[in-house]
Amino acid sequence: MKLPTHLIEKEISDEIVNVSDLQPQTRYVRCKVVQEFDRLFISDVIFERCEFLFNDLERAEIQNVHFRYCDLSNLNFFDSYLGSIHFEDCKLMASSFAKCFMRNVQFSNVFARYVGMMGSKVEDIHFMKCDVSESSFQELNFKRLSFHECTINKANFSGTPMKGLDLRTCEFDAILFTGKEVEGLKIRMDQAVHFARQMGMLVD
């Protein structure tokens, strides 16, 4: 997996910056980010402890960007392209990535409950030590998707074939599915009990 790489040339701190004025190879620290135009392109920057004063990133193109300690909750990334992105120690609660194309994206220690990723196409997407409880991964078209040491309680995988997905390091009491999506899913023996109960079996 290719993660964002940056040759940082300058740092801008504690300023109000417009998305259209973002400069490549720049680290933005504790900045307030605002938006004036509907079409968004963000590339080759680092955001650290920044605040985003808007919630619509619909149809954006975001490439080679590293978000660290940012609160991105409730942001709408609908129908956007995200390539070589790293979300690290961020909040993404209730953000929407529906109908997105995502490639080479890593979520590290991210609080991402209630995230919506319905109907997206994703390649090389990795969640590490994240909480994605009650998030929606419905109708997901994926290649190389992984969850490592994540909390995924009541995450919804309806309509997403889970063959080859490995959840053995994750914790959950239930995962939502409608039928054969779980065929080929890798789980622990104790996790199998949850699936059996969901399917109406009596387990002693």
C-alpha positions, -999 to +999 in steps of 0.1 A: +000+000+000+013+034-009+009+060+018+012+098+014+047+110+010+056+147+014+087+168+010+076+196+033+089+230+022+070+253+046+047+253+076+016+275+081+002+277+117-028+293+133-043+309+102-075+309+083-069+292+049-091+287+019-091+254+002-084+271-031-053+287-016-037+255-003-001+252-012+015+218-021+044+205+002+030+225+031+021+215+066-009+233+080-010+233+118-040+244+140-055+262+110-091+269+102-099+257+067-128+273+048-144+267+014-156+292-012-160+270-043-180+238-049-154+220-068-125+210-045-090+197-053-066+190-024-032+176-030+002+171-014-004+186+020-005+177+057-032+189+080-024+187+117-049+196+144-069+216+118-106+226+120-127+224+089-154+251+089-176+234+062-192+200+058-194+195+020-166+178+001-189+163-024-172+153-057-138+164-044-105+151-056-081+145-027-047+131-033-015+124-013-029+141+019-021+133+055-047+142+082-034+141+118-054+149+149-082+165+129-119+164+136-136+155+103-169+145+118-200+149+096-180+158+065-197+147+032-172+131+008-200+118-015-189+108-050-153+119-043-120+105-053-095+098-025-060+085-034-030+079-011-047+093+020-037+087+057-062+095+084-042+093+117-057+099+152-087+117+137-124+118+143-146+109+114-179+103+133-209+102+109-189+112+079-201+100+045-179+083+019-208+070-001-203+064-038-166+072-036-136+058-054-109+052-028-074+039-034-045+035-010-063+049+021-053+041+057-073+048+088-051+046+119-065+049+154-096+068+140-129+072+158-153+065+129-186+054+143-217+058+120-195+064+089-213+057+056-193+040+028-223+026+009-219+018-027-182+028-029-154+012-049-123+008-028-088-007-033-062-011-007-082+003+022-069-005+057-084+002+091-060-002+120-071+002+157-102+021+147-138+022+160-162+018+131-191+006+152-225+010+135-209+021+103-223+011+069-202-009+044-232-019+023-229-028-014-192-022-012-170-032-041-136-038-027-101-052-034-078-056-005-098-043+024-086-050+060-096-044+096-069-049+122-076-047+159-108-027+152-141-024+170-168-031+144-199-038+165-231-036+145-213-026+113-235-032+083-221-053+055-254-061+037-249-067+000-211-068+004-195-102-003-170-107+026-151-136+012-114-134+022-120-106+048-103-114+081-119-101+113-100-124+137-083-095+155-115-074+157-141-071+184-179-072+179-211-086+194-229-085+161-224-076+124-253-069+101-258-089+070-287-103+050-276-137+038-246-153+021-223-122+024-204-140+052-194-170+031-156-172+032-152-147+061-124-154+085-134-152+122-124-167+156-143-195+172-158-173+199-170-148+172-188-176+154-212-178+183-224-143+175-232-153+139-249-184+150-272-165+173-279-139+146-290-167+123-314-181+150-294-209+163-294-218+200-259-219+214-252-232+249 
